[in-house]
Amino acid sequence: MKKKVYIAFSTDVIYKSHLEILKKASKYGSVIVGLLTDEAIIKFKTIPHSDYEKREIFFKKIRYVSSVMPQSTLDYSNNLLKLKPDYVVHGDDWKVGFQKNIRNKVIKLLKKWDGKLIEFQYDKKYPHSKIQELNLKIGTTSENRKGKLRRLIEAKKNDVVRILETHNPISAIIVENTRFLKNKNFLEYDGFWSSSLTDSVSRGKPDNQSVDISTRVNGLNEILDITTKPLIVDIDNGGKIEHLSFTIKTLERIGVSAVVIEDKIGLKINSLFKNQDVSKQDSIKNFCLKIKEAKKSTISNDFMIIARIESLILEKGIKDALKRAYSYSKAGADAILIHSKEKNPKEIFKFSKIFLKSNFKIPLVAVPSTYSRTYEKTLFSNGFKIVIYANHLLRASYKSMLDTSKKILRYRR
């Protein structure tokens, strides 16, 4: 009987060094690839461009691979106990770092059935950081990118999906590449937020929909051209319902993952302004028609329509916000953004506590611009799945540029 060889993979881009390891492993017996799921991968690095199903098909086509099975955690234990392989193959890079304990556990388990760990010398031409860089250069497709947001929501069982505002390509590159390990936990931004506020301000215009959608699409294309992470676009109230279909189709085609549509009508007034006297909210009936039109315009189930409720901004109370949330969910919204300008999150937590008891099991979105002392873990524990940091990079860059320009003028050098 041919011996069993187990080797785990998380990548969707195979390099020469990967094929060499598979080739060497196949000499010991039938190679079974334990393919890490998104849920397992997200705990130590960015999820791959392709989803699990596409990666599985890809690995099954490699001639050195006999079969593929999912590995849903970084820990090998479940799969090893099920297979009891004769050999486990890995590069020698896991002798140090966060994988050291996983390695020790593998060795301990293998001893139970006289299995052996085979470690090949890690190819230093392709360190993890280099592979990450190469994957970014290779890029992604609009289809793969579009589906990433839903994959992240599903994969991040114990954390929020973390979204940061980006208003031009250089800010997008910063968001794409900012990551670090904290207490052995891998942290990064999961995607981008294209804010109508920052798109307007960066062009020197007021935040009242004075920048048309075609201009914004040109800017979005520049961001999508040099990044791989999912993008959520703020389209204010979506404009006229007759035009909404074209906006949705355009944004989905270029690779946007979701749009946020707010339930205000008329000339836009920024929600964080104290005086909202001239702001008006759409009727529930009309806004539900807008949601249905947006959903009908989507090509795939990957693209998300997020309904933004302004009831708390307009001081209409929790009861009105909940009534709208139930109606918008029933109309087909894929997520609910409950907006607030309070300095603490009490009212949105009261909203979430009641909404989460409903039959509508869709994600809640928070934008903690004013209640900024609230930690992500508190938002998560109160039922929020997506957190959007809505204008922080533009604010930071504006302050820095202002300070620098003043210093040059003051010191004249």
C-alpha positions as CSV (number, residue, x, y, z in Angstrom):
1,M,0.0,0.0,0.0
2,K,1.4,3.4,-1.0
3,K,2.4,5.6,1.9
4,K,0.5,8.9,2.6
5,V,2.3,12.3,2.6
6,Y,0.5,15.3,4.0
7,I,1.5,18.9,3.1
8,A,-0.4,22.1,3.8
9,F,-0.8,25.1,1.4
10,S,-2.4,28.5,1.8
11,T,-1.4,30.2,-1.5
12,D,-3.2,30.5,-4.8
13,V,0.0,31.4,-6.7
14,I,2.4,28.6,-7.2
15,Y,6.1,29.3,-7.6
16,K,9.0,27.1,-8.7
17,S,10.0,26.4,-5.1
18,H,6.4,25.2,-4.3
19,L,6.5,22.7,-7.2
20,E,9.9,21.5,-6.1
21,I,8.6,20.6,-2.6
22,L,5.6,18.8,-4.1
23,K,7.9,16.9,-6.5
24,K,10.1,15.8,-3.6
25,A,7.2,15.0,-1.4
26,S,5.7,12.7,-4.2
27,K,8.7,10.5,-4.0
28,Y,7.7,9.4,-0.5
29,G,4.1,8.4,-1.4
30,S,0.7,9.8,-2.4
31,V,0.6,13.6,-1.7
32,I,-2.4,14.9,0.1
33,V,-2.6,18.7,0.1
34,G,-4.3,20.2,3.1
35,L,-5.6,23.4,1.6
36,L,-6.1,26.1,4.2
37,T,-9.5,27.7,4.2
38,D,-10.0,31.5,4.2
39,E,-10.9,31.3,7.9
40,A,-7.5,29.7,8.7
41,I,-5.5,31.9,6.4
42,I,-6.9,35.2,7.7
43,K,-5.3,34.6,11.1
44,F,-1.8,35.0,9.8
45,K,-1.9,36.7,6.4
46,T,-4.0,38.3,3.7
47,I,-6.6,35.9,2.2
48,P,-5.6,34.8,-1.3
49,H,-7.1,36.3,-4.5
50,S,-9.0,33.1,-5.3
51,D,-11.6,31.5,-3.1
52,Y,-11.2,27.9,-1.7
53,E,-13.1,26.2,-4.6
54,K,-10.9,27.8,-7.3
55,R,-7.7,27.0,-5.3
56,E,-8.9,23.4,-4.9
57,I,-9.4,23.0,-8.6
58,F,-6.0,24.5,-9.3
59,F,-4.1,22.1,-6.9
60,K,-6.0,19.0,-8.2
61,K,-4.5,19.7,-11.6
62,I,-0.9,19.6,-10.3
63,R,0.6,16.2,-11.3
64,Y,2.3,15.6,-8.0
65,V,-0.9,15.9,-6.0
66,S,-3.1,12.9,-5.4
67,S,-5.9,14.6,-3.5
68,V,-6.9,17.8,-1.7
69,M,-8.7,18.3,1.6
70,P,-9.7,21.4,3.5
71,Q,-7.7,22.5,6.6
72,S,-9.9,24.9,8.5
73,T,-7.4,25.9,11.2
74,L,-3.6,26.6,11.4
75,D,-3.5,23.5,13.7
76,Y,-2.9,20.3,11.7
77,S,-4.4,18.0,14.4
78,N,-7.9,17.3,12.9
79,N,-6.6,16.3,9.5
80,L,-3.6,14.3,10.9
81,L,-5.8,12.3,13.3
82,K,-8.2,11.6,10.4
83,L,-5.5,10.6,7.9
84,K,-2.7,9.3,10.1
85,P,-0.2,10.0,7.3
86,D,3.2,8.4,7.2
87,Y,4.9,11.7,6.5
88,V,4.2,15.4,7.0
89,V,6.2,17.7,4.7
90,H,7.0,21.3,5.4
91,G,9.8,23.9,4.8
92,D,12.2,24.4,7.7
93,D,11.1,28.0,8.2
94,W,8.5,27.1,10.8
95,K,11.1,26.2,13.4
96,V,10.8,29.8,14.6
97,G,8.0,32.3,14.8
98,F,4.3,31.8,15.4
99,Q,4.3,28.4,13.7
100,K,6.8,26.9,16.1
101,N,4.1,25.6,18.5
102,I,2.2,24.1,15.5
103,R,5.3,22.3,14.5
104,N,5.9,20.8,17.9
105,K,2.3,19.6,18.0
106,V,2.7,17.9,14.6
107,I,5.8,16.1,15.8
108,K,4.0,14.9,19.0
109,L,1.0,13.6,17.0
110,L,3.1,11.8,14.4
111,K,4.9,9.8,17.1
112,K,1.6,8.1,18.0
113,W,1.6,6.1,14.7
114,D,5.4,6.3,13.9
115,G,4.9,9.0,11.4
116,K,7.8,11.3,10.4
117,L,8.2,15.0,9.7
118,I,10.3,15.8,6.6
119,E,11.6,19.4,6.4
120,F,13.0,20.8,3.2
121,Q,15.3,23.8,3.3
122,Y,13.2,27.0,2.8
123,D,13.8,28.8,-0.5
124,K,15.2,32.1,0.7
125,K,14.7,33.6,-2.8
126,Y,11.0,33.6,-1.9
127,P,10.5,34.7,1.7
128,H,6.9,35.3,2.8
129,S,7.3,39.0,2.3
130,K,8.6,38.5,-1.3
131,I,5.7,36.2,-2.1
132,Q,3.2,38.9,-0.8
133,E,5.0,41.5,-3.0
134,L,4.8,39.2,-6.0
135,N,1.2,38.4,-5.5
136,L,0.5,42.2,-5.4
137,K,2.4,42.7,-8.7
138,I,0.4,39.9,-10.3
139,G,-2.7,41.6,-9.2
140,T,-6.3,40.3,-9.2
141,T,-9.4,40.2,-11.4
142,S,-12.5,42.3,-10.9
143,E,-14.4,39.1,-10.2
144,N,-12.0,37.8,-7.5
145,R,-11.8,41.3,-5.9
146,K,-15.6,41.7,-5.9
147,G,-16.2,38.5,-4.0
148,K,-13.5,39.2,-1.3
149,L,-15.8,41.3,0.9
150,R,-18.3,38.5,1.4
151,R,-15.4,36.0,1.9
152,L,-13.9,38.3,4.6
153,I,-17.3,38.6,6.4
154,E,-17.6,34.8,6.4
155,A,-13.9,34.1,7.3
156,K,-13.5,36.6,10.2
157,K,-15.5,34.7,12.8
158,N,-14.1,36.6,15.8
159,D,-13.2,40.0,14.5
160,V,-14.5,42.9,12.5
161,V,-13.9,43.5,8.8
162,R,-11.7,46.6,9.0
163,I,-12.2,49.2,6.2
164,L,-10.2,52.5,5.9
165,E,-10.9,55.5,3.7
166,T,-8.7,56.0,0.7
167,H,-9.0,59.0,-1.7
168,N,-6.2,58.5,-4.2
169,P,-3.8,55.8,-5.4
170,I,-1.0,56.6,-2.9
171,S,-3.4,56.4,0.1
172,A,-4.7,53.1,-1.3
173,I,-1.2,51.7,-1.5
174,I,-0.7,52.6,2.2
175,V,-3.9,50.8,3.2
176,E,-3.0,47.8,1.0
177,N,0.4,47.3,2.7
178,T,-0.1,48.4,6.3
179,R,0.0,45.3,8.5
180,F,1.7,44.0,11.7
181,L,1.6,41.2,14.2
182,K,0.3,42.0,17.7
183,N,0.3,39.4,20.4
184,K,0.7,36.7,17.7
185,N,-2.4,38.1,15.9
186,F,-2.1,39.3,12.3
187,L,-3.6,42.7,11.8
188,E,-4.3,44.6,8.6
189,Y,-6.9,46.6,6.8
190,D,-9.3,44.4,4.9
191,G,-10.4,46.9,2.3
192,F,-11.0,50.5,1.2
193,W,-13.8,53.0,1.7
194,S,-14.4,55.5,-1.1
195,S,-16.1,58.4,0.6
196,S,-18.1,61.0,-1.3
197,L,-16.9,63.5,1.4
198,T,-13.2,62.8,0.8
199,D,-13.6,62.5,-3.0
200,S,-15.3,66.0,-3.0
201,V,-12.8,67.6,-0.5
202,S,-9.7,66.3,-2.3
203,R,-11.0,68.0,-5.4
204,G,-11.7,71.3,-3.5
205,K,-15.5,70.9,-3.8
206,P,-18.3,70.8,-1.2
207,D,-19.7,67.5,0.0
208,N,-23.0,67.9,-1.7
209,Q,-22.8,65.5,-4.7
210,S,-21.0,68.2,-6.8
211,V,-18.6,65.5,-8.0
212,D,-20.4,63.5,-10.7
213,I,-20.2,59.7,-10.7
214,S,-18.2,59.4,-13.9
215,T,-15.4,61.6,-12.3
216,R,-15.5,59.3,-9.2
217,V,-15.3,56.2,-11.4
218,N,-12.1,57.5,-13.0
219,G,-10.6,58.0,-9.6
220,L,-11.7,54.5,-8.5
221,N,-10.2,52.9,-11.5
222,E,-6.8,54.4,-10.6
223,I,-7.1,52.9,-7.1
224,L,-8.3,49.5,-8.4
225,D,-5.4,49.5,-10.9
226,I,-2.7,49.2,-8.2
227,T,-4.4,47.3,-5.4
228,T,-6.1,43.9,-4.7
229,K,-8.3,44.4,-1.7
230,P,-12.1,45.0,-1.8
231,L,-13.6,48.4,-2.2
232,I,-16.8,49.8,-0.7
233,V,-18.2,53.0,-2.4
234,D,-20.3,55.6,-0.8
235,I,-22.8,56.8,-3.4
236,D,-24.8,59.1,-1.1
237,N,-28.5,58.6,-1.9
238,G,-27.8,56.9,-5.2
239,G,-29.3,59.8,-7.2
240,K,-32.5,59.3,-9.3
241,I,-33.8,55.8,-9.2
242,E,-33.9,55.9,-13.1
243,H,-30.1,56.3,-13.1
244,L,-29.2,53.9,-10.2
245,S,-29.1,50.8,-12.4
246,F,-26.3,52.3,-14.6
247,T,-24.3,53.3,-11.5
248,I,-24.5,49.9,-10.0
249,K,-23.6,48.1,-13.2
250,T,-20.6,50.3,-13.8
251,L,-19.2,49.9,-10.3
252,E,-19.7,46.2,-10.3
253,R,-18.0,45.8,-13.7
254,I,-14.8,47.6,-12.5
255,G,-14.5,45.4,-9.4
256,V,-16.2,47.3,-6.6
257,S,-17.5,44.9,-3.8
258,A,-20.3,47.0,-2.3
259,V,-22.1,50.4,-2.4
260,V,-23.6,52.2,0.6
261,I,-26.9,54.1,-0.2
262,E,-28.3,56.5,2.4
263,D,-32.0,57.1,2.9
264,K,-31.9,60.9,2.7
265,I,-33.3,62.9,-0.2
266,G,-32.6,66.3,-1.7
267,L,-29.4,68.2,-1.7
268,K,-26.9,66.4,0.5
269,I,-26.0,67.8,3.9
270,N,-23.1,66.0,5.6
271,S,-24.5,63.8,8.4
272,L,-22.0,65.0,11.0
273,F,-23.1,68.6,10.7
274,K,-25.0,69.7,13.9
275,N,-27.8,71.5,11.9
276,Q,-29.8,69.0,10.0
277,D,-33.0,71.2,9.7
278,V,-32.9,71.1,5.9
279,S,-32.2,67.4,5.6
280,K,-35.1,65.1,4.7
281,Q,-35.4,61.4,4.9
282,D,-36.9,59.3,2.1
283,S,-40.1,57.4,2.7
284,I,-39.6,53.7,3.6
285,K,-41.6,52.7,0.5
286,N,-39.5,54.8,-1.9
287,F,-36.2,53.7,-0.4
288,C,-37.2,50.1,-0.5
289,L,-37.9,50.6,-4.3
290,K,-34.4,52.0,-4.6
291,I,-32.9,48.9,-2.8
292,K,-34.9,46.6,-5.1
293,E,-33.7,48.4,-8.2
294,A,-30.1,48.3,-7.0
295,K,-30.4,44.5,-6.3
296,K,-32.0,43.9,-9.6
297,S,-29.2,45.7,-11.3
298,T,-26.4,43.5,-9.9
299,I,-24.9,40.7,-12.0
300,S,-23.7,38.4,-9.3
301,N,-24.6,37.6,-5.7
302,D,-21.1,38.8,-4.6
303,F,-21.9,42.5,-5.0
304,M,-23.4,44.0,-1.9
305,I,-26.0,46.7,-1.4
306,I,-25.6,48.3,2.0
307,A,-28.5,50.4,3.3
308,R,-27.5,53.4,5.4
309,I,-30.1,54.6,7.9
310,E,-30.1,58.3,8.9
311,S,-32.9,58.2,11.5
312,L,-30.5,58.8,14.5
313,I,-28.8,61.6,12.6
314,L,-32.2,63.3,12.2
315,E,-33.2,62.5,15.8
316,K,-36.1,60.3,14.8
317,G,-35.2,57.7,17.4
318,I,-34.5,54.0,17.6
319,K,-38.0,52.9,16.8
320,D,-37.9,54.6,13.4
321,A,-34.4,53.3,12.7
322,L,-35.5,49.7,13.5
323,K,-38.7,50.0,11.4
324,R,-36.5,51.0,8.4
325,A,-33.9,48.3,9.1
326,Y,-36.6,45.6,9.0
327,S,-38.1,47.0,5.8
328,Y,-34.8,47.5,4.1
329,S,-33.7,44.0,5.0
330,K,-36.9,42.6,3.6
331,A,-36.4,44.6,0.4
332,G,-33.0,42.9,-0.2
333,A,-30.3,44.9,1.5
334,D,-27.2,42.8,2.1
335,A,-26.1,44.8,5.2
336,I,-27.3,47.7,7.4
337,L,-25.3,50.8,8.2
338,I,-26.7,52.6,11.2
339,H,-25.2,56.1,11.4
340,S,-24.8,58.2,14.5
341,K,-23.2,61.5,15.4
342,E,-23.2,60.9,19.2
343,K,-19.9,60.9,21.1
344,N,-20.7,57.5,22.5
345,P,-22.2,54.4,20.9
346,K,-25.1,53.8,23.3
347,E,-27.8,54.4,20.8
348,I,-26.3,52.2,18.1
349,F,-25.8,49.5,20.6
350,K,-29.4,49.7,21.7
351,F,-30.3,49.5,18.0
352,S,-28.1,46.5,17.4
353,K,-29.3,44.6,20.5
354,I,-32.9,44.7,19.2
355,F,-32.1,44.2,15.5
356,L,-30.0,41.1,16.1
357,K,-33.0,39.4,17.7
358,S,-34.9,39.8,14.4
359,N,-35.1,37.2,11.6
360,F,-32.8,39.3,9.4
361,K,-29.3,37.8,9.7
362,I,-27.4,40.4,7.8
363,P,-24.2,42.2,8.9
364,L,-24.3,45.5,10.7
365,V,-21.9,48.3,9.8
366,A,-20.5,51.0,12.1
367,V,-18.8,54.3,11.2
368,P,-17.2,55.4,14.5
369,S,-16.2,59.0,13.4
370,T,-17.7,60.7,16.5
371,Y,-17.7,57.8,19.0
372,S,-14.0,57.4,18.3
373,R,-13.0,56.1,21.7
374,T,-14.9,52.9,21.1
375,Y,-12.7,49.9,20.4
376,E,-13.3,47.4,17.6
377,K,-13.8,44.5,20.1
378,T,-16.6,46.4,21.7
379,L,-18.3,47.1,18.4
380,F,-17.9,43.4,17.5
381,S,-19.3,42.2,20.8
382,N,-22.3,44.4,20.2
383,G,-23.0,42.8,16.8
384,F,-21.2,45.0,14.3
385,K,-19.3,43.1,11.6
386,I,-17.9,45.8,9.4
387,V,-16.2,49.0,10.8
388,I,-15.5,51.9,8.4
389,Y,-12.9,54.5,9.3
390,A,-14.4,57.1,7.0
391,N,-12.1,60.1,6.5
392,H,-9.0,59.7,8.6
393,L,-6.3,59.6,5.9
394,L,-7.6,62.7,4.2
395,R,-7.7,64.5,7.5
396,A,-4.2,63.4,8.4
397,S,-2.7,64.4,5.0
398,Y,-4.5,67.8,5.0
399,K,-3.0,68.7,8.4
400,S,0.5,67.5,7.4
401,M,0.4,69.5,4.1
402,L,-0.8,72.6,5.9
403,D,1.9,72.4,8.6
404,T,4.6,71.8,5.9
405,S,3.4,74.7,3.7
406,K,3.4,77.1,6.6
407,K,6.9,76.1,7.7
408,I,8.4,76.6,4.2
409,L,6.7,80.1,4.0
410,R,7.8,81.0,7.5
411,Y,11.4,80.0,7.2
412,R,11.8,80.7,3.5
413,R,13.9,77.6,2.9
